[in-house]
Amino acid sequence: MSDTLAANISAVINLSASEVYRAWIDPDILPLWLAPPPYDMVRAEVDARVGGTYRHDVTGPDGDHVVTGTYLEITPSRHILKNWNYSGPNPAPRREATYVQVDLVEKNNGSTEITIKHYGLRDNVEFKHYQEGWEYCLKRLNELKKLP
């Protein structure tokens, strides 16, 4: 899948790698950041282990959005790879999954460099949707100065 269209986003988050990892797998923390405005995550289910599944229910002005998938690779505080099955009005629905790869590198000052690669995208509309969406989400994540 390396030759497919991919959204690539990198940022430095002012949290440790273990905190950023927790933000990705804790169903109580996910709704605080994993939906770009004006959307809200209203439910998160997570079984964060290889072969485990997840579900994100998001609502917004254009209706309900659901993302489900399976964790394919997990290295705590370092790496997540999961498939991403979207159902909802935006972008257009699709049958095949895309893939989200998250890599974390903790810096000497306690912050974490995060790189997200969302690949398997079918066109520029989908690319723009995910590129901008992930950028907004990472801004929201970085606003969480301390996790609950």
SETORFI-186294 format. One record per residue: x, y, z of N, C-alpha, C in turn; residue number from 1; residue in one letter. Coordinates in steps of 0.05 Angstrom, whole numbers, always signed. Atoms other than C-alpha are relative to their C-alpha. Layout:
N
R     n_xx     n_yy     n_zz    ca_xx    ca_yy    ca_zz     c_xx     c_yy     c_zz   seq   type
R        X        Y        Z        X        Y        Z        X        Y        Z   NUM      A
...
# end
This chain:
148
R     n_xx     n_yy     n_zz    ca_xx    ca_yy    ca_zz     c_xx     c_yy     c_zz   seq   type
R      +16      -24       +0       +0       +0       +0      +17      +25       +0     1      M
R      -17      -24       -1      +60      +47       -1       -3      +18      -24     2      S
R       +3      -16      +24      +42      +71      -71      -27      +14       -1     3      D
R      +26      -13       +0      -27      +96      -52       +2      +29      +11     4      T
R       +2      -27      -10      -48     +167      -37       -1       +0      +31     5      L
R       -1       +0      -29      -32     +184      +36       +1      +29      +11     6      A
R       -3      -25      -15      -42     +242      +84      +22       -5      +20     7      A
R      -22       +2      -19      +21     +253     +124       +1      +25      +17     8      N
R       +1      -23      -19      +19     +297     +186      +20       -5      +22     9      I
R      -19       +2      -23      +74     +310     +238       -4      +24      +17    10      S
R       +2      -22      -19      +72     +353     +300      +15       -8      +25    11      A
R      -11       +5      -26     +105     +360     +367      -22       +6      +21    12      V
R      +21       -2      -20      +57     +349     +425      +13       +3      +27    13      I
R      -12       -6      -26      +72     +376     +494       -9      -19      +21    14      N
R       +6      +22      -19      +59     +309     +528      +21      -21       -5    15      L
R      -18      +23       +3     +102     +248     +540      -11      -20      -20    16      S
R       +9      +21      +19      +99     +190     +491      -20      -18      +13    17      A
R      +20      +18      -13      +62     +148     +542      -27      +15       +2    18      S
R      +25      -15       -1      +10     +204     +550      -13       +2      -27    19      E
R      +11       -1      +27       +2     +212     +475      -12      -27       -8    20      V
R      +10      +27       +6       -6     +137     +467      -26       -5      +15    21      Y
R      +25       +3      -16      -58     +137     +523      -23      +16      -13    22      R
R      +20      -17      +13      -95     +193     +487      -13      -15      -24    23      A
R      +10      +15      +23     -102     +146     +427      -16      -25       +7    24      W
R      +13      +25       -6     -128      +86     +465      -19       +1      +24    25      I
R      +18       -3      -23     -167     +113     +525      -27      +11       -9    26      D
R      +26       -9      +10     -242     +118     +509      -10      +25      +15    27      P
R       +8      -25      -14     -249     +174     +561      +15      +24      -10    28      D
R      -16      -23      +10     -194     +217     +529       -5       +5      -30    29      I
R       +5       -4      +28     -209     +205     +455      -20      +21       -7    30      L
R      +19      -21       +7     -271     +249     +454      +10      +29       +5    31      P
R      -10      -26       -6     -230     +307     +480      +16      +12      -24    32      L
R      -16      -10      +21     -190     +312     +416       -4      -12      -28    33      W
R       +1      +14      +25     -206     +262     +361      -26       +5      -16    34      L
R      +22       -9      +19     -258     +301     +321       +5      +29       -5    35      A
R       -5      -28       +6     -244     +365     +284      -26      +17       +2    36      P
R      +24      -16       -2     -292     +423     +296      -13       +3      -27    37      P
R      +20       -2      -21     -351     +428     +289      -11      -28       +8    38      P
R       +9      +27       -7     -355     +353     +303       +7       -7      +29    39      Y
R       -5      +10      -27     -359     +317     +370       -1      -30       +0    40      D
R       +2      +28       -4     -342     +246     +387      -18       -5      +24    41      M
R      +20       +5      -21     -401     +221     +427       +3      -28      +13    42      V
R       -5      +26      -11     -377     +150     +439      +26      -12      -11    43      R
R      -25      +14       +9     -311     +112     +437       +1      -27      +14    44      A
R       -5      +27      -10     -299      +38     +446      +27       -9      -10    45      E
R      -28       +7       +7     -228      +11     +447       +8      -26      +14    46      V
R      -13      +24      -10     -196      -57     +455      +28       +0      -12    47      D
R      -26       -7      +11     -124      -35     +445      +20      -24       +3    48      A
R      -19      +22       +2      -88     -100     +428       +0       -9      -29    49      R
R       +0      +10      +27      -67     -132     +363      -24      -19       -4    50      V
R      +25      +15       +4     -132     -160     +335      -24      +11      +14    51      G
R      +22      -13      -14     -174     -117     +381      -13      +20      -18    52      G
R      +15      -18      +17     -226      -71     +353       -5      +27      +14    53      T
R       +7      -26      -10     -247       +1     +361      -24      +11      -15    54      Y
R      +22      -13      +13     -307      +44     +345       -1      +29      +11    55      R
R       +3      -28       -6     -314     +120     +343      -26      +10      -12    56      H
R      +25      -12      +10     -383     +152     +338       +3      +30       +2    57      D
R       -4      -29       +2     -380     +225     +316      -26      +12      -11    58      V
R      +23      -14      +11     -437     +274     +305       +9      +28       -8    59      T
R       -6      -27      +10     -436     +339     +267      -24      +12      -15    60      G
R      +22      -13      +14     -478     +387     +227      -10      -15      -24    61      P
R       +8      +15      +24     -480     +339     +168      -10      -28       +7    62      D
R      +10      +27       -8     -502     +278     +209      +19      -16      +16    63      G
R      -15      +18      -16     -472     +218     +242      +22      -13      -17    64      D
R      -24      +12      +12     -403     +189     +226       +9      -23      +18    65      H
R      -10      +23      -16     -377     +121     +249      +26      -10      -12    66      V
R      -25      +12       +8     -306      +95     +245       +4      -25      +16    67      V
R       -6      +26      -14     -292      +22     +262      +26      -11      -12    68      T
R      -24      +13      +11     -230      -20     +254      +12      -19      +20    69      G
R      -16      +20      -15     -179      -69     +280      +28      +10       +3    70      T
R      -28       -6       -5     -111      -57     +311      +17      -22      -13    71      Y
R      -17      +19      +14      -60      -90     +266      +28       -2      +12    72      L
R      -27       +0      -14       +5      -70     +303       -2      +20      +23    73      E
R       -2      -18      -23      +16      -40     +372      +26       -4      +14    74      I
R      -23       -1      -17      +80      -21     +407       -6      +23      +19    75      T
R       +8      -21      -18      +59      +17     +470      +19      +23       +1    76      P
R      -15      -26       -1      +82      +90     +471      +18       +4      -24    77      S
R      -17       -3      +23     +114      +81     +402      -14       -2      -27    78      R
R      +10       +5      +26      +71      +55     +346      -28      -13       +1    79      H
R      +26      +11       +4       -1      +40     +325       -5       -2      -30    80      I
R      +10       +3      +27      -26      +13     +259      -27      -13       +2    81      L
R      +27      +10       -1     -100       +3     +249      -14       +5      -27    82      K
R      +16       -6      +24     -149       -4     +192      -22      +19       +9    83      N
R      +19      -22       -5     -201      +52     +186      -23       -4      -19    84      W
R      +24       +4      +16     -271      +36     +162      -20      +22       +6    85      N
R      +18      -23       -5     -312      +99     +154      -27       -4      -12    86      Y
R      +27       +0      +10     -386     +104     +146      -13      +26       +8    87      S
R      +12      -26       -5     -421     +171     +140       -1      +17      -25    88      G
R       +5      -16      +23     -436     +229      +94      +25      +14      -13    89      P
R      -22      -16      +10     -367     +260      +86      +27      -11       +8    90      N
R       +4       +1      +29     -326     +241      +47      -18      -23       -8    91      P
R      +19      +20      +10     -367     +195       +4       +7      -28      +11    92      A
R       -5      +27      -12     -376     +125      +34      +17      -18      -19    93      P
R      -16      +20      +15     -330      +68      +12       -2      -26      +13    94      R
R       +1      +27      -11     -328       -6      +22      +27       -9      +12    95      R
R      -26       +9       -9     -253      -16      +30      +11      +18      +22    96      E
R      -12      -14      -22     -213       +4      +91      +23      +17      -10    97      A
R      -25      -14       +3     -159      +56      +94      +16       -8      +25    98      T
R      -18       +7      -22     -101      +52     +144      +11      +24      +13    99      Y
R      -12      -22      -15      -76      +97     +199      +23      -11      +15   100      V
R      -25       +8      -14       -5      +90     +223       +9      +24      +17   101      Q
R       -8      -21      -19      +17     +130     +284      +27       -8      +12   102      V
R      -26       +5      -11      +90     +135     +305       +7      +23      +20   103      D
R       -6      -19      -21     +113     +169     +369      +30       -2       +7   104      L
R      -28       -1       -9     +183     +192     +388       +1      +21      +22   105      V
R       -3      -19      -22     +194     +223     +456      +26      +16       -2   106      E
R      -23      -18       +1     +240     +283     +457      +13       +3      +28   107      K
R      -14       -4      -26     +291     +301     +512      -15      +18      +19   108      N
R      +14      -19      -18     +246     +357     +538      -27      -11       +9   109      N
R      +25      +13      -10     +188     +308     +551      -23       +3      -20   110      G
R      +21       -1      +20     +148     +327     +489       +3      -24      -19   111      S
R       +0      +23      +18     +132     +277     +434       -5       +9      -29   112      T
R       +5       -4      +28     +139     +280     +359      -19      -22       -9   113      E
R      +19      +20      +10      +79     +246     +328       -1       +3      -31   114      I
R       +3       +1      +29      +74     +225     +255      -23      -18       -6   115      T
R      +24      +16       +8       +8     +202     +226       +2       -3      -30   116      I
R       +2       +6      +29       +5     +169     +158      -27      -14       -4   117      K
R      +26      +12       +6      -66     +157     +134       +0       -7      -30   118      H
R       -4       +8      +28      -60     +116      +70      -22      -18      -10   119      Y
R      +21      +15      +14     -102      +79      +20      -22      +18       -9   120      G
R      +20      -20       +7     -139     +143       +3       -5       -1      -30   121      L
R       +7       +4      +28     -175     +142      -64       +3      +24      -18   122      R
R       -1      -24      +18     -173     +214      -89       +8      +24      +16   123      D
R       -8      -25      -13     -155     +286      -74      -20      +10      +20   124      N
R      +21       -8      -19     -222     +299      -40       +4      -14      +27   125      V
R       -4      +16      -24     -210     +243      +10      +27       +9      +13   126      E
R      -26       -9      -11     -137     +265      +18       -3      +26      +15   127      F
R       +3      -26      -13     -156     +337      +34      -17       -3      +26   128      K
R      +17       +4      -24     -211     +314      +83      +17      -10      +23   129      H
R      -15      +12      -22     -163     +271     +123      +24      +17       +8   130      Y
R      -23      -17       -6     -102     +317     +118       -9      +23      +19   131      Q
R      +10      -22      -17     -142     +376     +146      -11      -10      +26   132      E
R      +11      +11      -25     -179     +333     +196      +20       -8      +21   133      G
R      -22       +8      -18     -116     +303     +226      +15      +25      +11   134      W
R      -13      -25      -10      -84     +373     +230      -16      +13      +22   135      E
R      +17      -11      -21     -144     +399     +270       +1      -17      +25   136      Y
R       +0      +18      -23     -144     +338     +315      +26       +2      +16   137      C
R      -25       -3      -14      -70     +345     +331       +2      +26      +15   138      L
R       +1      -26      -14      -80     +418     +349      -16       -3      +26   139      K
R      +16       +5      -24     -135     +396     +397      +15      -17      +21   140      R
R      -16      +17      -18      -90     +341     +426      +21      +17      +14   141      L
R      -22      -17      -12      -34     +392     +438      -11      +20      +20   142      N
R      +12      -18      -20      -83     +436     +476       -6      -14      +26   143      E
R       +4      +15      -25      -91     +381     +527      +27       +1      +15   144      L
R      -25       -4      -14      -36     +405     +574       +4      -22      +21   145      K
R       -1      +21      -20      -53     +350     +624      -23      -19       -5   146      K
R      +22      +19       +5      -93     +286     +614      -15       -5      +25   147      L
R      +17       +6      -24     -151     +270     +660       +8      -26      +13   148      P
# end
